[in-house]
Amino acid sequence: MSDPLASHLLEEIRGSFRSLRSQAERALDQIDDDAFLAPFGDGNSPALLVKHVAGNLRSRFTDFLTTDGEKPDRDRESEFVLAPEDDRPSLEARWREGWACLEGALAALAPADLERTVLIRYQPHTVLRALQRALTHVAYHVGQIVQLCRHRCRGRWQSLSIPRGESDAFNETMRRRFGPQTAGE
């Protein structure tokens, strides 16, 4: 893979992770502590999803290039159980720590690293494949977080993208800002 293409891919991946984190945090900011901690039926709460994503990121991206992504000290099953000490501040701290592991690993990657091999649960992956896998996993859970938060907000939800009924106005704003262009220019 050429260095310019690999550099571009790394920047796109970094940007996608930043966008997902921002989306989750903007959704979580809209709910109170009770809504954060309370499970949805017999499913997960936003708190458990935060705990799981944090644990996954810490495990996968600590010593990313040199150790298996499933760390021996990770207890994945406990990520889906709200322990007595799991309050919102402690889980948000874990969330920040998990994202810091990811961001540190991404910052350290060079274009040539994308073709290296890393292990996840003893299975070899190229770095590019491991990053795609993590991006897909995080996106899945961010979608769950957003839906749970939206459900809990009811009529108070502030859209994280283009609000319903405002697509035409948004498209017109973009057309005026960027003007007509041809794809591929």
C-alpha positions in Angstrom: 0.0 0.0 0.0 1.4 3.4 -0.9 2.3 5.8 2.0 -0.1 8.5 0.8 -3.0 6.1 0.7 -2.1 4.5 4.0 -1.7 8.0 5.6 -5.1 9.0 4.2 -6.7 5.8 5.6 -5.2 6.4 9.0 -6.6 9.9 9.1 -10.0 8.7 8.0 -10.0 6.0 10.7 -8.9 8.5 13.3 -11.7 10.9 12.2 -14.3 8.2 12.2 -13.4 7.2 15.8 -13.5 10.9 16.9 -16.9 11.3 15.3 -18.3 8.2 17.0 -17.0 9.3 20.4 -18.5 12.8 19.9 -21.9 11.3 18.9 -22.0 9.0 21.9 -21.0 11.8 24.3 -23.5 14.3 22.9 -26.2 11.6 23.4 -25.1 10.8 26.9 -25.0 14.5 27.8 -28.8 14.6 27.2 -29.7 12.0 29.9 -29.7 12.2 33.7 -27.9 9.7 36.0 -31.0 7.6 36.5 -31.5 7.1 32.7 -27.8 6.4 32.3 -27.8 3.6 34.9 -31.2 2.0 34.3 -31.4 -1.0 32.0 -33.8 -1.0 29.0 -36.1 -4.0 29.7 -33.9 -7.0 30.1 -31.1 -5.4 28.0 -28.3 -3.0 28.5 -28.2 0.4 29.9 -26.2 3.3 28.5 -23.9 2.7 31.5 -23.2 -0.9 30.6 -22.5 0.0 27.0 -20.1 2.7 28.2 -18.4 0.1 30.5 -18.2 -2.5 27.7 -16.8 -0.1 25.0 -14.3 1.2 27.5 -13.1 -2.3 28.5 -12.9 -3.3 24.8 -10.8 -0.2 23.8 -8.5 -0.6 26.8 -7.9 -4.3 26.0 -7.6 -4.0 22.3 -5.4 -0.9 22.2 -3.0 -1.2 25.2 0.3 -2.4 23.6 -1.7 -2.7 20.4 1.2 -3.8 18.1 2.9 -6.2 20.6 0.3 -8.1 22.7 -2.9 -9.9 22.0 -5.9 -7.6 21.9 -7.7 -9.7 24.4 -5.8 -8.9 27.6 -5.6 -11.6 30.3 -6.9 -9.2 32.9 -10.0 -8.3 30.9 -13.3 -9.7 32.3 -15.6 -9.1 29.4 -18.6 -10.7 31.2 -18.3 -8.2 34.1 -18.7 -5.4 31.6 -22.3 -6.3 31.3 -23.0 -6.2 35.0 -23.5 -3.0 37.0 -21.4 -3.4 40.1 -22.1 -1.3 43.3 -19.1 0.9 42.5 -20.2 1.6 39.0 -21.6 5.1 39.2 -21.7 7.6 36.3 -18.4 9.4 37.2 -16.4 6.2 37.5 -17.8 4.8 34.3 -17.2 8.0 32.5 -13.6 7.9 33.8 -13.2 4.4 32.4 -14.7 5.6 29.1 -12.1 8.4 28.8 -9.3 5.9 29.7 -10.4 3.5 27.0 -10.5 6.2 24.4 -7.1 7.4 25.5 -5.7 3.9 24.9 -7.2 4.0 21.4 -6.1 7.5 20.6 -2.5 6.8 21.8 -2.3 3.7 19.7 -3.7 5.5 16.6 -1.3 8.4 17.1 1.7 6.0 17.2 0.8 4.2 13.9 2.8 4.9 10.8 1.5 4.1 7.3 3.7 1.0 7.1 2.1 -0.4 10.2 -1.3 -1.0 8.5 0.1 -4.2 6.9 1.6 -5.6 10.1 0.0 -8.5 12.0 -1.6 -8.2 15.4 -3.5 -10.8 17.4 -7.1 -10.6 18.7 -8.0 -13.7 20.8 -5.0 -15.5 19.2 -6.3 -14.9 15.7 -4.0 -12.9 13.3 -5.3 -9.7 11.8 -3.6 -7.0 9.8 -3.6 -3.7 11.7 -5.9 -2.4 9.0 -8.4 -5.2 9.6 -8.1 -4.9 13.4 -8.9 -1.1 13.1 -11.9 -1.8 10.8 -13.1 -4.5 13.3 -12.8 -2.0 16.2 -14.5 0.8 14.2 -17.4 -1.5 13.3 -17.7 -2.7 16.9 -17.7 0.8 18.4 -20.1 2.1 15.8 -22.6 -0.7 16.7 -22.5 0.2 20.3 -22.6 3.9 19.8 -25.8 3.4 17.8 -27.2 1.5 20.7 -26.2 4.3 23.1 -27.8 6.9 20.9 -31.1 5.0 20.6 -31.3 4.3 24.4 -30.6 8.0 25.1 -33.1 9.2 22.6 -35.7 6.8 24.0 -35.0 8.1 27.5 -35.3 11.8 26.5 -38.7 11.4 24.9 -39.7 14.9 23.8 -36.5 16.6 25.0 -34.1 14.9 22.5 -31.8 17.2 20.6 -31.0 15.7 17.2 -27.3 14.7 16.7 -27.6 15.2 12.9 -30.1 16.8 10.6 -33.4 17.0 12.5 -36.5 15.5 10.9 -38.2 17.9 8.5 -35.0 19.9 7.9 -33.3 17.9 5.2 -34.3 20.2 2.3 -33.1 23.3 4.2 -29.8 21.6 5.1 -29.2 20.5 1.5 -29.9 24.0 0.2 -27.4 25.5 2.7 -24.8 23.0 1.6 -25.5 23.8 -2.1 -25.1 27.5 -1.5 -21.9 26.9 0.5 -20.2 24.6 -1.8 -22.0 25.2 -5.1 -22.5 22.7 -7.8 -19.5 20.4 -8.3 -18.8 17.3 -10.2 -17.8 14.1 -8.3 -14.2 13.3 -8.6 -12.9 16.9 -8.9 
